[in-house]
Amino acid sequence: MRDLPRPGEFYYHFKDKLYQIVAVASHSETREQMVVYQALYGDYGIYVRPLAMFMSEVDHEKYPEVAQKYRFEHVIPKAAKREAHQEVALKEEHAEEKTKSIREEESSQDENQINPNLLAFLDAQTYSEKIEVLQCIRKTLTEEVLQTIAISLDYTLGDGDLDDQYASVMFYLETHARYEGNRLR
């Protein structure tokens, strides 16, 4: 079964004429479906034809030279094809831009989101609490988080690997806990 014509679509008549669908309407008395279409040549006349006739096959006995199967066949004119391709390309480009924007936003959120381990360390009130937090997060500790912890303590990390730097920060905290008590700067 062929798709019903829709407003705006283009149909090519077997006698080499192009038409555009205006509407599919119902006859007020018989309820028969009718196709309202406009010629895209000459005086651009508007015509009505029963849907069954519009969708029918060409009488090949009467018109043996006609290659077209149906009286009217749906077509996409070159300009419409070009516009359709451009529209699809624009939609694809827009989808790619939106995906890229979402990824950038997610990346930005990840960058702007504070590490919960770092927050736990910063929320600790005493040196002893900070030592406990640092010991708890040791396995998931990164150089970036350790560097931020050192900065929050106004402490400069020395050279060395992560283990050396961790030991250095722990020594700093233990020293302050021992000699300054629970007093923070």
Beta strands, then each sheet from edge to edge (+ up, - down):
strand 1: 10-13
strand 2: 17-26
strand 3: 33-39
strand 4: 46-50
strand 5: 72-75
sheet 1: 4+ 3- 2+ 1- 5+
end
